[in-house]
């Protein structure tokens, strides 16, 4: 049956016009004016129940999972059991899930999903008739192998005694690691994973579809791995999961690892007071910045510059064994520029007989000196520093202009800035470039059209998600290079927007 929704209505009194409008729209579009109304649940949690049914009509409810932390309505952190569910609520939710599965004589593993209100009411969302991504947290607290159990009932075997008598022991939390940049509107990241390693920690399980050297394609979901931690209680499981994420070396692509750590460390998560609007209340960029160590950029930029200098020294045809920065004559400071995210950073190194003095800061400033700095060792892949009495061992992994750094402070990707940029490297002012490889699915403008700031001009699709390219300012589409169905690479100029009456793009490709 066709139908329509009117979104959320602020009050019953305001619903009349909205329902009438939805009815007209449904009749026009589908020839059927049926409108469905359902209660709007504020501050809701997403809680689901794992079920397993056999061919003999028996269904077991294998407890609940909390899946409220979501981005774009897709789960990124799950746990079992839910911190919001007590014994009475658990029984009621399991009974409802089992009744739903029994009503359709369900066979196999499945998940019945609910919205849970702060008052303890729950409402059916849907049933996923498959084994879900988050099933490992249920496995870890019940001791069951759900894949094996699902295969067993598929052969006609009855539910095992282990399934029938399962209970909950301890707590498990899972985080989904994605190839995406949460601070840039969840922009997907594609290309080669130059290093993809997780530390081995007791109680931590990693289910990954990639390894070092794998290439992440724009054609599939951006999930790289699931990291699952088990502990005697929720606090221990969370602590182990944070340690596993912080200790991972994820190089070559931007991932959501820092956001996951920020969420797991947030007071709302620690207290169990989360809901599906968590990432609407908390801006991902702000969350990540709040948990970044204040010395991370300075220490890691310094280490990256020293590692690059050590690499140059090792490749030198002469004096390759001389001390780092050695010279028989005074030299001006050696400057190396990077970008850390969108932040430009410049490192200035001054060598003398006493060692090296380093300042770090924005370009064209004096920078901030790293007081009490001693370089204990500097190799192309690891730099050992002591700063103000604190030891920092920074692992460095360089691939082209991308410098990946890891230490106890955290992880940071730095992009080396060339000292002498090549001529013609700039695109025309007003150029809108593709932020990732993908396909053009919609073009909303034509060359010569007037546009306003924020207007969607082109829509790209990559990794099963759409990304809108918008006008940065009011102006005119001076150039349009995008066509629906076309495949584009990162950096492809899709359109050029100029101010009304302003100059068009320079044919040389350089900024006017």
C-alpha positions, 0 to 999 in steps of 0.5 A, a space after each residue: 500500500 502506498 503512503 506518505 509521512 509528514 515528518 515530525 509534528 510539534 503538537 497534535 494541534 499542528 498535525 492537521 495541516 501536515 496530514 492534509 499536505 501529506 495526503 495531497 502529496 501521496 495522492 499526486 505521487 502514488 494515487 493513494 492518499 493513505 497516511 500513516 501516523 506514529 509517535 515521535 520519540 524524543 531522546 530515544 535509544 536504539 536497543 535491539 534483541 538478538 534472536 535465534 530460531 530453529 526449524 522445530 518452532 523454537 526461538 531463543 532471545 539472546 539478550 540485548 545490544 545498545 546501538 545508540 551511537 550512530 552517524 547518518 543513522 548507521 551504528 558506529 559503537 555497540 555494546 552488550 548488555 545495554 546500560 539502560 536495561 534492567 532485568 525487568 525491561 530485559 525480560 519484556 524486550 526479549 519476550 516481545 522479540 521472541 513473539 515477533 520471531 515466533 509469529 513468522 516461524 523465523 529460522 536462523 539468526 536475526 535481530 529485532 530492533 526497538 526505540 527505547 524511551 527514557 521512561 522505559 517504553 519501547 517501540 518496534 522499528 524493524 527486524 533484520 533477518 540476518 546476522 548483523 555487524 555487531 553480533 560479536 558483542 553478544 558472542 563475547 558476553 554469552 560465550 556463543 559462536 553465533 555463526 556456528 549456531 546459525 549454520 547448525 539450525 540451518 541443517 535442521 538441528 534444534 537449538 543447542 543446550 548452550 543457546 537455550 541456557 545462555 546468560 550474560 557474563 561481563 560486558 563487551 563494547 565494539 567500535 567500527 573503524 571507517 575510512 572517512 573524515 568525520 570532521 569533514 562531513 563524513 567524507 570517505 577516504 580511498 586509496 592504499 592502507 600503507 599500514 594497518 595494524 592493531 596491538 595485541 591486547 588480552 580481551 580485544 578482538 579485531 575483525 578486519 577486512 583489510 591489512 597493510 597494503 590493501 587498497 580501499 575502493 570507492 565502490 563499497 561501504 567504508 568500514 575497515 574493521 570492527 574492534 571489540 573489547 571484553 571486560 568484567 564490567 563496562 568500564 574495563 571493556 571501554 578502557 581496553 577498547 580505547 587502548 586498542 584504538 589508540 595503539 593502532 597504526 592506521 596509515 595512508 587514509 583518514 579514519 574515524 579512529 580519533 572520533 571513536 576514542 573521543 566518544 568512548 572518553 566522553 562523560 555521557 558515554 562513560 555514564 551510559 547516558 547516550 541516545 541516537 542524537 549524540 552526534 547531533 549534539 556534539 560536533 565531531 570536530 569539537 569532540 576530536 579536538 577536545 581529546 587531542 593532547 595539547 602537545 601532540 602537534 608540536 612534538 610530532 611535527 618536530 619528530 617528523 622534521 628530524 626524521 626527514 632530516 635523518 632520511 636525507 642524511 642517510 641518503 647523502 653521498 658524503 658525511 652520512 655518518 655525521 651527527 644530525 645537523 652537523 656543519 662546520 659553519 653557522 647555518 640559518 634555521 632549517 624550516 619545514 612546513 606541514 599541514 595537520 588537518 587544515 592547520 599549517 605548521 612550520 618547524 624551525 630547527 637551529 643546530 649548534 655545538 650544544 645540540 638543536 633548538 626547535 620552534 613550532 608554530 604557524 608559518 611567518 611567526 616566531 613559533 613556540 620554542 620546545 624548551 628543554 629539548 634533547 634529541 636522544 635519537 633520530 632515525 628515518 622511522 623513529 625519533 626519541 626526544 626528551 622535552 622538559 623532562 618527559 620522554 617521547 618516542 615517536 614512530 614515523 612512517 613516510 610515504 611521499 608527502 604524507 608523514 604518519 606519526 604515532 606515540 603515547 600522545 596519540 597519532 597524527 598525519 602531517 602533509 609535507 609542504 614543498 619548500 618551492 611549489 611548482 609553477 601552475 600548481 594552483 587551480 583557478 579561484 572559485 574552482 570546486 574540486 572533487 574531494 574524493 573519487 566517485 561518480 557524478 549522480 546529479 548536476 543541478 546547474 548549467 554554465 552561466 546559471 546564477 547561484 547562491 552561497 550553499 546551493 547544491 551544484 553537483 552530487 557525487 556518490 562514493 562508498 554508498 553515500 552521496 556528497 553534495 558540492 555546494 557554491 562557496 559564495 553568491 556568483 555565476 557558474 563560469 565553467 561546468 565540467 561535470 556530467 551525470 554518470 561521469 567518474 571523477 578522481 580526487 582534485 578534478 575541477 567540477 565547476 568554477 563559480 565567479 562573482 557576477 561580472 567578475 573574471 572567468 577562469 584563467 586559461 593557464 590554470 593559475 589564480 589571477 
